[in-house]
Structures are given as structure tokens and as C-alpha cells.
Amino acid sequence: MAMNSSQVKAAHLQQQQNNMAGPGGTGWPRRNSQNAAQETKFIAPVVAPPSAAINRIIKVYPLTNYIFATKEHLFEKDPSVPARFQRMRDEFERIGMRRSVEGVLLVHEHNLPHVLLLQLGTTFFKLPGGELNPGEDEVEGLKRLLTETLSHMDGAKPDWHVEDIIGNWWRPNFEPPQYPYLPSHITKPKEHKRLFLVQLPEKATFAVPKNYKLVAAPLFELYDNSQGYGPIISSLPQSLCRFEFIYM
């Protein structure tokens, strides 16, 4: 016997209620044993282990912990800025882009972080470091350059512990300007410079070349002061702000 539309709807509703009913016709919805096992099984949430990079702690020791001696002059490879860029051009043709590394060494005075800078003359400041040899590892090359610049070659060498990369700077052309990014239209940059944060030991002796001064510049003096220190050094406060300093 054919059913009208009202009877069809009523039968459909009764079927849904039967599917929802338990063994006695009432109660919780029925589930087969497989579904019940799946729903009662507890699955622990996956929690990623905390990353050491999230909260980086750097120990900073007082300036008075360090002894500063002198050693023989350390001269630049190039006698002038034009000579430097000419050598860069010549080397670019033979070995490609120049790779440079520099170390950021921190001390503190009265719980104020200071960066150790090499001063040449009255107005020129630089971070210790220099050019890498072709194929040389960046970290090992930085340790070599720091030793050549700030250690007696025949004496005890500081334990240079390279912590992290804090900056990448690019030189698009054979000219002084460097940028903290690679312009999109530059396919063959002429130099790539990386800045590394170096964890100093608790105590050490530095040997400073006689033609340089080793100065401790407070971060507040570097901040927004590209006129006095150049764009790279004056950007260090922003680059270092992601670290937490513990003053020992």
C-alpha cells in the first residue's frame, strides 16, 4: 500500500530514533564495539619540546674580568679604500663572492651591556673579524680571525664559543654600501658578511694590535647612531634584543 508524504516523513523519523536508541530502545546512542573502542581510547596530545632558540640566555661578564695587553701592529691588506675594491674585483673574477665574518663580543659595566670594538684613528670603528679563505668554515674561520686579531700567537688563546648568527649583510656592488637584505635585482652579490654572537669566557687576556684601540661601547650609545658607528654596528642593539642577558 502506498504511503503519502506525511507517512514517509514519519517512518523516516522513526528510523532515525531507532538508530539513536540503545539496547532497550532508550538511552545513549548505540555504537558498535569498534567505534566504542575508538572513542574511549585516550590519545595524549603531542607537545613539542621547548626550543632552546626561543629563550636564549647569554652570560655577560664585567669588563674588569679581562686583561688587555698589546702586540705588534696589525695592518690591513689594502692601503686604501680604492685598493680594497680593486682587490675585490680581481678576486671576484677568480673565486667569486667574498665571504666575511665578524664577532660580537659582549661585556658589561654596572649591568649595562657593552660591545668590544676595534678603533682605528679617531672616527673608524669595526668589529673583530675579516675575510674567510676559499672553502673555509665560517665558525672555524671566525675563531682563527679572532685569535689573529686579539690573541698572542704564542700565548694562551681565549676559548671562543660562537653562539649564534645575529646578522647577514650583503654588498651588491664594488662600493661601500651594504644592506641587511639582498636586493631582488642582484644575482651576483660581491660580498656576504655574517655577524656572530660570541660567548666570552669568564676571564681572558686580549692582545690588542698597537695601531688599534679596543673600546667598550654601550648599546645605548650605538643605538640609532649610524653617523658615528655606521649602519652595521649601530644596528646591534636591535639584533641583540632577542637575547636575555645575565650579568655575572
GROMACS elastic network, one bead per residue, 0.5 to 0.9 nm:
[ bonds ]
;  ai    aj funct       b0    kb
    3     6     6  0.78867   500
    3     7     6  0.56803   500
    3     8     6  0.63087   500
    4     7     6  0.53855   500
    4     8     6  0.63813   500
    4     9     6  0.88886   500
    5     8     6  0.50599   500
    5     9     6  0.62946   500
    5    10     6  0.86649   500
    6     9     6  0.52505   500
    6    10     6  0.62396   500
    6    11     6  0.86924   500
    7    10     6  0.50444   500
    7    11     6  0.61242   500
    7    12     6  0.85483   500
    8    11     6  0.51793   500
    8    12     6  0.61457   500
    8    13     6  0.86433   500
    9    12     6  0.50728   500
    9    13     6  0.61783   500
    9    14     6  0.86462   500
   10    13     6  0.51212   500
   10    14     6  0.61977   500
   10    15     6  0.86865   500
   11    14     6  0.50723   500
   11    15     6  0.62333   500
   11    16     6  0.87698   500
   12    15     6  0.51542   500
   12    16     6  0.64333   500
   12    17     6  0.88378   500
   13    16     6  0.51670   500
   13    17     6  0.63510   500
   13    18     6  0.87299   500
   14    17     6  0.51076   500
   14    18     6  0.62057   500
   14    19     6  0.87160   500
   15    18     6  0.50841   500
   15    19     6  0.62873   500
   15    20     6  0.87075   500
   16    19     6  0.51411   500
   16    20     6  0.63123   500
   16    21     6  0.87572   500
   17    20     6  0.50451   500
   17    21     6  0.61275   500
   17    25     6  0.87482   500
   18    21     6  0.51573   500
   18    22     6  0.82215   500
   18    25     6  0.69612   500
   18    26     6  0.87699   500
   19    22     6  0.81451   500
   19    29     6  0.72650   500
   19    30     6  0.69465   500
   20    25     6  0.84587   500
   20    26     6  0.81636   500
   20    27     6  0.83431   500
   20    28     6  0.72018   500
   20    30     6  0.59521   500
   20    31     6  0.88980   500
   21    24     6  0.73828   500
   21    27     6  0.60146   500
   21    28     6  0.64259   500
   21    29     6  0.52111   500
   21    30     6  0.59974   500
   22    25     6  0.51227   500
   22    26     6  0.52092   500
   22    27     6  0.53650   500
   22    28     6  0.57398   500
   22    29     6  0.56135   500
   22    31     6  0.85300   500
   23    26     6  0.72799   500
   23    27     6  0.83012   500
   23    30     6  0.73291   500
   24    27     6  0.77425   500
   26    29     6  0.82619   500
   27    30     6  0.85251   500
   31    34     6  0.80031   500
   31    35     6  0.60950   500
   31    36     6  0.60421   500
   32    35     6  0.55502   500
   32    36     6  0.62566   500
   32    37     6  0.87846   500
   33    36     6  0.50349   500
   33    37     6  0.61650   500
   33    38     6  0.86611   500
   34    37     6  0.52714   500
   34    38     6  0.63607   500
   34    39     6  0.88558   500
   35    38     6  0.50713   500
   35    39     6  0.62545   500
   35    40     6  0.86852   500
   36    39     6  0.52645   500
   36    40     6  0.61656   500
   36    41     6  0.85904   500
   37    40     6  0.53486   500
   37    41     6  0.61459   500
   38    41     6  0.54788   500
   38    42     6  0.86085   500
   39    42     6  0.77784   500
   43    46     6  0.89130   500
   44    47     6  0.88868   500
   47    50     6  0.88468   500
   48    51     6  0.83733   500
   50    53     6  0.86162   500
   50    54     6  0.75969   500
   51    54     6  0.55343   500
   51    55     6  0.77765   500
   52    55     6  0.60896   500
   52    56     6  0.63694   500
   53    56     6  0.56063   500
   54   242     6  0.88311   500
   55   242     6  0.80509   500
   55   243     6  0.69901   500
   55   244     6  0.71740   500
   56   242     6  0.76310   500
   56   243     6  0.52437   500
   56   244     6  0.60534   500
   56   245     6  0.85770   500
   57   243     6  0.60045   500
   57   245     6  0.58622   500
   57   246     6  0.69472   500
   58   163     6  0.87337   500
   58   199     6  0.71154   500
   58   243     6  0.68081   500
   58   244     6  0.61252   500
   58   246     6  0.61229   500
   58   247     6  0.86583   500
   59   106     6  0.89283   500
   59   199     6  0.72660   500
   59   200     6  0.81997   500
   59   202     6  0.88017   500
   59   244     6  0.86088   500
   59   245     6  0.59274   500
   59   247     6  0.61681   500
   59   248     6  0.66486   500
   60   106     6  0.62837   500
   60   107     6  0.53958   500
   60   108     6  0.63198   500
   60   111     6  0.88409   500
   60   113     6  0.75950   500
   60   199     6  0.79029   500
   60   200     6  0.76235   500
   60   202     6  0.83256   500
   60   245     6  0.64740   500
   60   246     6  0.59696   500
   60   247     6  0.50196   500
   60   248     6  0.60611   500
   61    64     6  0.84040   500
   61    65     6  0.69314   500
   61    66     6  0.89425   500
   61   106     6  0.78819   500
   61   107     6  0.53483   500
   61   108     6  0.60580   500
   61   109     6  0.86689   500
   61   200     6  0.78760   500
   61   201     6  0.81139   500
   61   202     6  0.61447   500
   61   203     6  0.81188   500
   61   246     6  0.85140   500
   61   247     6  0.60699   500
   61   248     6  0.51949   500
   62    65     6  0.56361   500
   62    66     6  0.79345   500
   62   107     6  0.54894   500
   62   109     6  0.57942   500
   62   110     6  0.79931   500
   62   111     6  0.80781   500
   62   202     6  0.86651   500
   62   247     6  0.76131   500
   62   248     6  0.70867   500
   63    66     6  0.58936   500
   63    67     6  0.87708   500
   63   106     6  0.89281   500
   63   107     6  0.54371   500
   63   108     6  0.57999   500
   63   109     6  0.62528   500
   63   114     6  0.86697   500
   63   216     6  0.82345   500
   64    67     6  0.75883   500
   64   108     6  0.89311   500
   64   109     6  0.83428   500
   65   202     6  0.70437   500
   65   203     6  0.53283   500
   65   204     6  0.73208   500
   66   202     6  0.83523   500
   66   203     6  0.55569   500
   66   204     6  0.52366   500
   66   205     6  0.57602   500
   66   206     6  0.74174   500
   67   203     6  0.81715   500
   67   204     6  0.64803   500
   67   206     6  0.61648   500
   67   207     6  0.85297   500
   68   204     6  0.87453   500
   68   205     6  0.58347   500
   68   207     6  0.59670   500
   68   208     6  0.69299   500
   68   214     6  0.83992   500
   69   205     6  0.71480   500
   69   206     6  0.59604   500
   69   208     6  0.60949   500
   69   209     6  0.87774   500
   70    73     6  0.89932   500
   70   150     6  0.89647   500
   70   152     6  0.87597   500
   70   206     6  0.79009   500
   70   209     6  0.56900   500
   70   210     6  0.59293   500
   71    74     6  0.85639   500
   71   150     6  0.88670   500
   71   151     6  0.85809   500
   71   152     6  0.72166   500
   71   207     6  0.57884   500
   71   208     6  0.58501   500
   71   210     6  0.59411   500
   72   208     6  0.82512   500
   72   209     6  0.54202   500
   72   210     6  0.57722   500
   72   211     6  0.81053   500
   73   208     6  0.86309   500
   73   210     6  0.50288   500
   73   211     6  0.54063   500
   73   212     6  0.79164   500
   74   148     6  0.89872   500
   74   149     6  0.75370   500
   74   208     6  0.89508   500
   74   209     6  0.56160   500
   74   210     6  0.75983   500
   74   211     6  0.69141   500
   74   212     6  0.81378   500
   75    78     6  0.83966   500
   75    79     6  0.86774   500
   75   209     6  0.89242   500
   75   211     6  0.80661   500
   76    79     6  0.68867   500
   77    84     6  0.78214   500
   78    81     6  0.72641   500
   78    82     6  0.86050   500
   78    83     6  0.57504   500
   78    84     6  0.52154   500
   78    85     6  0.89661   500
   78    87     6  0.80536   500
   79    82     6  0.86167   500
   79    83     6  0.65223   500
   79    84     6  0.75578   500
   80    83     6  0.51873   500
   80    84     6  0.62723   500
   80    85     6  0.89643   500
   81    84     6  0.50008   500
   81    85     6  0.64908   500
   81    86     6  0.86742   500
   81   176     6  0.88366   500
   82    85     6  0.53288   500
   82    86     6  0.61733   500
   82    87     6  0.86811   500
   83    86     6  0.50161   500
   83    87     6  0.61721   500
   83    88     6  0.85522   500
   84    87     6  0.52348   500
   84    88     6  0.62475   500
   84    89     6  0.87652   500
   85    89     6  0.61687   500
   85    90     6  0.86246   500
   85   174     6  0.58401   500
   85   175     6  0.70911   500
   85   176     6  0.87305   500
   86    89     6  0.50801   500
   86    90     6  0.62978   500
   86    91     6  0.86556   500
   86   174     6  0.82180   500
   87    90     6  0.50332   500
   87    91     6  0.60707   500
   87    92     6  0.83878   500
   88    91     6  0.51741   500
   88    92     6  0.59095   500
   88    93     6  0.87010   500
   88    97     6  0.85768   500
   88    98     6  0.74499   500
   88   174     6  0.72840   500
   88   190     6  0.78349   500
   88   191     6  0.87695   500
   89    92     6  0.50829   500
   89    93     6  0.65141   500
   89    94     6  0.89938   500
   89   174     6  0.70746   500
   89   190     6  0.83544   500
   90    93     6  0.54939   500
   90    94     6  0.68005   500
   90    95     6  0.88937   500
   91    94     6  0.50757   500
   91    95     6  0.57236   500
   91    96     6  0.66755   500
   91    97     6  0.81168   500
   91    98     6  0.79387   500
   92    95     6  0.54484   500
   92    97     6  0.56678   500
   92    98     6  0.71369   500
   92   190     6  0.71413   500
   93    96     6  0.60222   500
   93    97     6  0.88624   500
   95    98     6  0.80471   500
   95   134     6  0.73780   500
   96   188     6  0.87104   500
   96   190     6  0.76038   500
   96   191     6  0.89564   500
   97   188     6  0.76029   500
   97   189     6  0.64832   500
   97   191     6  0.52903   500
   97   192     6  0.72336   500
   98   131     6  0.72121   500
   98   132     6  0.77328   500
   98   133     6  0.89614   500
   98   134     6  0.86149   500
   98   189     6  0.87508   500
   98   190     6  0.61891   500
   98   192     6  0.63424   500
   98   193     6  0.83025   500
   99   130     6  0.86706   500
   99   131     6  0.59720   500
   99   132     6  0.56854   500
   99   133     6  0.80818   500
   99   134     6  0.83559   500
   99   138     6  0.85995   500
   99   190     6  0.88363   500
   99   191     6  0.58111   500
   99   192     6  0.50791   500
   99   193     6  0.59584   500
   99   194     6  0.80722   500
  100   129     6  0.75848   500
  100   130     6  0.54695   500
  100   132     6  0.56071   500
  100   138     6  0.83179   500
  100   142     6  0.87475   500
  100   191     6  0.73545   500
  100   192     6  0.62278   500
  100   194     6  0.63551   500
  100   195     6  0.86883   500
  101   128     6  0.86557   500
  101   129     6  0.56678   500
  101   130     6  0.57136   500
  101   131     6  0.65060   500
  101   132     6  0.71214   500
  101   138     6  0.69320   500
  101   139     6  0.84571   500
  101   141     6  0.77759   500
  101   142     6  0.60302   500
  101   145     6  0.86620   500
  101   192     6  0.85118   500
  101   193     6  0.55310   500
  101   195     6  0.58635   500
  101   196     6  0.74057   500
  102   126     6  0.89187   500
  102   127     6  0.59010   500
  102   128     6  0.56119   500
  102   130     6  0.63302   500
  102   131     6  0.88593   500
  102   142     6  0.67689   500
  102   145     6  0.85702   500
  102   146     6  0.85311   500
  102   193     6  0.75948   500
  102   194     6  0.64445   500
  102   196     6  0.62724   500
  102   197     6  0.87580   500
  103   127     6  0.63043   500
  103   128     6  0.57439   500
  103   129     6  0.60863   500
  103   142     6  0.71280   500
  103   143     6  0.88473   500
  103   146     6  0.76173   500
  103   162     6  0.82977   500
  103   194     6  0.87419   500
  103   195     6  0.59049   500
  103   196     6  0.50325   500
  103   197     6  0.59592   500
  103   198     6  0.60843   500
  104   115     6  0.66737   500
  104   116     6  0.72351   500
  104   117     6  0.84934   500
  104   127     6  0.67564   500
  104   128     6  0.77096   500
  104   166     6  0.89006   500
  104   195     6  0.69907   500
  104   196     6  0.60103   500
  104   198     6  0.57920   500
  104   199     6  0.86636   500
  104   236     6  0.86599   500
  105   114     6  0.83496   500
  105   115     6  0.57456   500
  105   116     6  0.55824   500
  105   117     6  0.83159   500
  105   127     6  0.86191   500
  105   128     6  0.87016   500
  105   196     6  0.89268   500
  105   197     6  0.66450   500
  105   198     6  0.55156   500
  105   199     6  0.69227   500
  105   200     6  0.67135   500
  106   113     6  0.65389   500
  106   114     6  0.56279   500
  106   116     6  0.63479   500
  106   197     6  0.83305   500
  106   198     6  0.77264   500
  106   199     6  0.75543   500
  106   200     6  0.72640   500
  106   216     6  0.85021   500
  107   112     6  0.83619   500
  107   113     6  0.58570   500
  107   114     6  0.52668   500
  107   115     6  0.65057   500
  107   116     6  0.74329   500
  107   200     6  0.82132   500
  107   216     6  0.77123   500
  107   247     6  0.87479   500
  108   111     6  0.55258   500
  108   112     6  0.51935   500
  108   114     6  0.53775   500
  108   115     6  0.84058   500
  108   216     6  0.86617   500
  108   218     6  0.82453   500
  108   247     6  0.71976   500
  108   248     6  0.89148   500
  109   112     6  0.53229   500
  109   113     6  0.67637   500
  109   114     6  0.72753   500
  109   218     6  0.85949   500
  110   113     6  0.85082   500
  111   246     6  0.88435   500
  111   247     6  0.60822   500
  111   248     6  0.87740   500
  112   218     6  0.68580   500
  112   219     6  0.78182   500
  112   220     6  0.87697   500
  112   247     6  0.86106   500
  113   217     6  0.84529   500
  113   218     6  0.58979   500
  113   219     6  0.61917   500
  113   220     6  0.87318   500
  113   245     6  0.82930   500
  113   247     6  0.85712   500
  114   216     6  0.54683   500
  114   217     6  0.50488   500
  114   219     6  0.57299   500
  114   220     6  0.87619   500
  115   127     6  0.88185   500
  115   215     6  0.80539   500
  115   216     6  0.53818   500
  115   217     6  0.52288   500
  115   218     6  0.63262   500
  115   219     6  0.69852   500
  115   236     6  0.88451   500
  116   127     6  0.74330   500
  116   128     6  0.84246   500
  116   214     6  0.65416   500
  116   215     6  0.56563   500
  116   217     6  0.64379   500
  116   218     6  0.89979   500
  117   125     6  0.62938   500
  117   126     6  0.57664   500
  117   127     6  0.52597   500
  117   128     6  0.69975   500
  117   213     6  0.81023   500
  117   214     6  0.56706   500
  117   215     6  0.53051   500
  117   216     6  0.62519   500
  117   217     6  0.70447   500
  118   124     6  0.83609   500
  118   125     6  0.56128   500
  118   126     6  0.52806   500
  118   127     6  0.61230   500
  118   128     6  0.66350   500
  118   208     6  0.86890   500
  118   212     6  0.61579   500
  118   213     6  0.56619   500
  118   215     6  0.63675   500
  118   216     6  0.89357   500
  119   122     6  0.72287   500
  119   123     6  0.74576   500
  119   124     6  0.57724   500
  119   126     6  0.65748   500
  119   127     6  0.89700   500
  119   211     6  0.88136   500
  119   212     6  0.55429   500
  119   214     6  0.62039   500
  119   215     6  0.68636   500
  120   123     6  0.71802   500
  120   124     6  0.53371   500
  120   125     6  0.63376   500
  120   126     6  0.81967   500
  120   211     6  0.68827   500
  120   212     6  0.51387   500
  120   213     6  0.66928   500
  121   124     6  0.62147   500
  121   125     6  0.85977   500
  121   211     6  0.82841   500
  121   212     6  0.76231   500
  121   213     6  0.85397   500
  122   125     6  0.86075   500
  123   228     6  0.73998   500
  123   229     6  0.81706   500
  124   228     6  0.84925   500
  124   229     6  0.74908   500
  125   228     6  0.87019   500
  125   229     6  0.63399   500
  125   230     6  0.83480   500
  125   233     6  0.84626   500
  126   129     6  0.86328   500
  126   229     6  0.82232   500
  126   233     6  0.76808   500
  127   130     6  0.88091   500
  127   233     6  0.77416   500
  128   142     6  0.89491   500
  128   145     6  0.76079   500
  128   146     6  0.63285   500
  128   149     6  0.69193   500
  128   150     6  0.81458   500
  129   141     6  0.88418   500
  129   142     6  0.62994   500
  129   143     6  0.86556   500
  129   144     6  0.87687   500
  129   145     6  0.53370   500
  129   146     6  0.59879   500
  129   149     6  0.75724   500
  130   141     6  0.88774   500
  130   142     6  0.78046   500
  130   145     6  0.65062   500
  130   146     6  0.88103   500
  131   141     6  0.83800   500
  131   142     6  0.88525   500
  131   145     6  0.83067   500
  131   193     6  0.87622   500
  132   135     6  0.79624   500
  132   136     6  0.61004   500
  132   137     6  0.79853   500
  132   138     6  0.72127   500
  132   141     6  0.59729   500
  132   142     6  0.78871   500
  132   145     6  0.85295   500
  133   136     6  0.52675   500
  133   137     6  0.86021   500
  133   141     6  0.77133   500
  136   139     6  0.87857   500
  136   140     6  0.74795   500
  136   141     6  0.61943   500
  137   140     6  0.54436   500
  137   141     6  0.57529   500
  137   142     6  0.84591   500
  138   141     6  0.50373   500
  138   142     6  0.60650   500
  138   143     6  0.86644   500
  138   194     6  0.86042   500
  139   142     6  0.51321   500
  139   143     6  0.63150   500
  139   144     6  0.86843   500
  139   162     6  0.69186   500
  139   196     6  0.85774   500
  140   143     6  0.51129   500
  140   144     6  0.62360   500
  140   145     6  0.87000   500
  141   144     6  0.50324   500
  141   145     6  0.61952   500
  141   146     6  0.86134   500
  142   145     6  0.50700   500
  142   146     6  0.60689   500
  142   147     6  0.84992   500
  142   160     6  0.89629   500
  142   162     6  0.85292   500
  142   196     6  0.85377   500
  143   146     6  0.51727   500
  143   147     6  0.61564   500
  143   148     6  0.86072   500
  143   159     6  0.89112   500
  143   160     6  0.62475   500
  143   161     6  0.84281   500
  143   162     6  0.81590   500
  144   147     6  0.51905   500
  144   148     6  0.61748   500
  144   149     6  0.86332   500
  145   148     6  0.50172   500
  145   149     6  0.60622   500
  145   150     6  0.84453   500
  146   149     6  0.51185   500
  146   150     6  0.57576   500
  146   151     6  0.73892   500
  146   160     6  0.80258   500
  147   150     6  0.54228   500
  147   152     6  0.76305   500
  147   153     6  0.73752   500
  147   157     6  0.67677   500
  147   158     6  0.77506   500
  147   160     6  0.86031   500
  148   151     6  0.60822   500
  148   152     6  0.77455   500
  148   153     6  0.70502   500
  149   152     6  0.86325   500
  149   207     6  0.77200   500
  149   208     6  0.70308   500
  149   209     6  0.72260   500
  150   157     6  0.88068   500
  150   158     6  0.89274   500
  150   205     6  0.86466   500
  150   206     6  0.52580   500
  150   208     6  0.54061   500
  150   209     6  0.75257   500
  151   154     6  0.84992   500
  151   155     6  0.73805   500
  151   156     6  0.76460   500
  151   157     6  0.58882   500
  151   158     6  0.74244   500
  151   205     6  0.76306   500
  151   206     6  0.55182   500
  151   208     6  0.74527   500
  152   155     6  0.50397   500
  152   156     6  0.71485   500
  152   157     6  0.71695   500
  152   206     6  0.77453   500
  152   207     6  0.58116   500
  152   208     6  0.87890   500
  153   156     6  0.79384   500
  153   157     6  0.76654   500
  154   157     6  0.85904   500
  156   204     6  0.89017   500
  156   205     6  0.81556   500
  157   160     6  0.84763   500
  157   204     6  0.82791   500
  157   205     6  0.81033   500
  157   206     6  0.85418   500
  158   200     6  0.79883   500
  158   201     6  0.72403   500
  158   203     6  0.85891   500
  158   204     6  0.59739   500
  158   205     6  0.72901   500
  158   206     6  0.79696   500
  159   199     6  0.88382   500
  159   200     6  0.73026   500
  159   201     6  0.64062   500
  159   204     6  0.84850   500
  160   198     6  0.66100   500
  160   199     6  0.68731   500
  160   200     6  0.64797   500
  160   201     6  0.76119   500
  161   197     6  0.87273   500
  161   198     6  0.56004   500
  161   199     6  0.52076   500
  161   200     6  0.67821   500
  161   201     6  0.80566   500
  162   165     6  0.85544   500
  162   196     6  0.66523   500
  162   197     6  0.61524   500
  162   199     6  0.61960   500
  162   200     6  0.88694   500
  163   196     6  0.69899   500
  163   197     6  0.54363   500
  163   198     6  0.54608   500
  163   199     6  0.62028   500
  164   195     6  0.85560   500
  164   196     6  0.55579   500
  164   197     6  0.54184   500
  164   198     6  0.75306   500
  165   168     6  0.79567   500
  165   194     6  0.69914   500
  165   195     6  0.58469   500
  165   197     6  0.63504   500
  166   194     6  0.77228   500
  166   195     6  0.56023   500
  166   196     6  0.56076   500
  166   197     6  0.64440   500
  166   236     6  0.85031   500
  166   239     6  0.59275   500
  166   240     6  0.71928   500
  167   180     6  0.73809   500
  167   193     6  0.81471   500
  167   194     6  0.57202   500
  167   196     6  0.72113   500
  167   232     6  0.88475   500
  167   236     6  0.86890   500
  167   239     6  0.69692   500
  168   179     6  0.83963   500
  168   180     6  0.58030   500
  168   181     6  0.72449   500
  168   192     6  0.71592   500
  168   193     6  0.58430   500
  168   195     6  0.64923   500
  169   178     6  0.61696   500
  169   179     6  0.53089   500
  169   181     6  0.63533   500
  169   182     6  0.79259   500
  169   191     6  0.82485   500
  169   192     6  0.59417   500
  169   193     6  0.50499   500
  169   194     6  0.63744   500
  169   195     6  0.82500   500
  169   232     6  0.80982   500
  170   177     6  0.86574   500
  170   178     6  0.53011   500
  170   179     6  0.52181   500
  170   180     6  0.62833   500
  170   181     6  0.63355   500
  170   182     6  0.59601   500
  170   183     6  0.87605   500
  170   189     6  0.68821   500
  170   190     6  0.77184   500
  170   191     6  0.57911   500
  170   193     6  0.62681   500
  170   194     6  0.88660   500
  171   174     6  0.74087   500
  171   175     6  0.75039   500
  171   176     6  0.75931   500
  171   177     6  0.64025   500
  171   179     6  0.65487   500
  171   182     6  0.81293   500
  171   189     6  0.60144   500
  171   190     6  0.55988   500
  171   192     6  0.65230   500
  171   193     6  0.82069   500
  172   175     6  0.79383   500
  172   177     6  0.79303   500
  172   178     6  0.71327   500
  172   179     6  0.81253   500
  172   182     6  0.73847   500
  172   183     6  0.75829   500
  172   186     6  0.63941   500
  172   187     6  0.87095   500
  172   188     6  0.74153   500
  172   190     6  0.56439   500
  172   191     6  0.71730   500
  173   176     6  0.81337   500
  173   177     6  0.80545   500
  173   178     6  0.87757   500
  173   186     6  0.88054   500
  173   188     6  0.87165   500
  173   189     6  0.65807   500
  173   190     6  0.57406   500
  173   191     6  0.82349   500
  174   177     6  0.87807   500
  174   190     6  0.65744   500
  174   191     6  0.86987   500
  175   178     6  0.83632   500
  178   181     6  0.86930   500
  178   191     6  0.87262   500
  178   231     6  0.83540   500
  178   232     6  0.83768   500
  179   182     6  0.69448   500
  179   183     6  0.83290   500
  179   231     6  0.86108   500
  179   232     6  0.86262   500
  180   232     6  0.84470   500
  182   185     6  0.84592   500
  182   186     6  0.69606   500
  182   187     6  0.88916   500
  182   189     6  0.78477   500
  183   186     6  0.55390   500
  183   187     6  0.85935   500
  184   187     6  0.75925   500
  186   189     6  0.62280   500
  189   192     6  0.73723   500
  197   240     6  0.85809   500
  200   203     6  0.78959   500
  200   204     6  0.81498   500
  201   204     6  0.66145   500
  202   248     6  0.86675   500
  208   211     6  0.83833   500
  208   212     6  0.67331   500
  208   213     6  0.69907   500
  208   214     6  0.67422   500
  209   212     6  0.54637   500
  209   213     6  0.76525   500
  209   214     6  0.89299   500
  210   213     6  0.74393   500
  217   220     6  0.84648   500
  217   221     6  0.67665   500
  217   222     6  0.71350   500
  218   221     6  0.54179   500
  218   222     6  0.66856   500
  218   223     6  0.89564   500
  219   222     6  0.50862   500
  219   223     6  0.61313   500
  219   234     6  0.85052   500
  219   236     6  0.75988   500
  219   237     6  0.58086   500
  220   223     6  0.52763   500
  220   224     6  0.86479   500
  220   237     6  0.76759   500
  221   224     6  0.81454   500
  221   225     6  0.70838   500
  221   234     6  0.84424   500
  222   225     6  0.53647   500
  222   226     6  0.76924   500
  222   228     6  0.80706   500
  222   229     6  0.69297   500
  222   233     6  0.68735   500
  222   235     6  0.75322   500
  222   236     6  0.74355   500
  222   237     6  0.71697   500
  223   226     6  0.80592   500
  223   233     6  0.86676   500
  223   234     6  0.53350   500
  223   235     6  0.66494   500
  223   236     6  0.74830   500
  223   237     6  0.59294   500
  223   238     6  0.79462   500
  224   227     6  0.84873   500
  224   231     6  0.86329   500
  224   234     6  0.58329   500
  224   235     6  0.71698   500
  224   237     6  0.87974   500
  225   228     6  0.56018   500
  225   229     6  0.62620   500
  225   230     6  0.73288   500
  225   231     6  0.79323   500
  225   233     6  0.86349   500
  225   234     6  0.54160   500
  225   235     6  0.84615   500
  226   229     6  0.50701   500
  226   232     6  0.77998   500
  226   233     6  0.75273   500
  226   234     6  0.52200   500
  226   235     6  0.79873   500
  227   230     6  0.58494   500
  227   231     6  0.79632   500
  227   234     6  0.86266   500
  228   234     6  0.82151   500
  229   232     6  0.77704   500
  229   233     6  0.58112   500
  229   234     6  0.58442   500
  230   233     6  0.59374   500
  230   234     6  0.60677   500
  230   235     6  0.86263   500
  231   234     6  0.53257   500
  231   235     6  0.61574   500
  232   235     6  0.53592   500
  232   236     6  0.69600   500
  233   236     6  0.54688   500
  233   237     6  0.85461   500
  234   237     6  0.71302   500
  234   238     6  0.86378   500
  235   238     6  0.56279   500
  235   239     6  0.64068   500
  235   240     6  0.88494   500
  236   240     6  0.59392   500
  236   241     6  0.84486   500
  237   240     6  0.52471   500
  237   241     6  0.60750   500
  238   241     6  0.53278   500
  238   242     6  0.80328   500
  239   242     6  0.70819   500
  239   243     6  0.88278   500
  240   243     6  0.58103   500
  240   244     6  0.86894   500
  241   244     6  0.76140   500
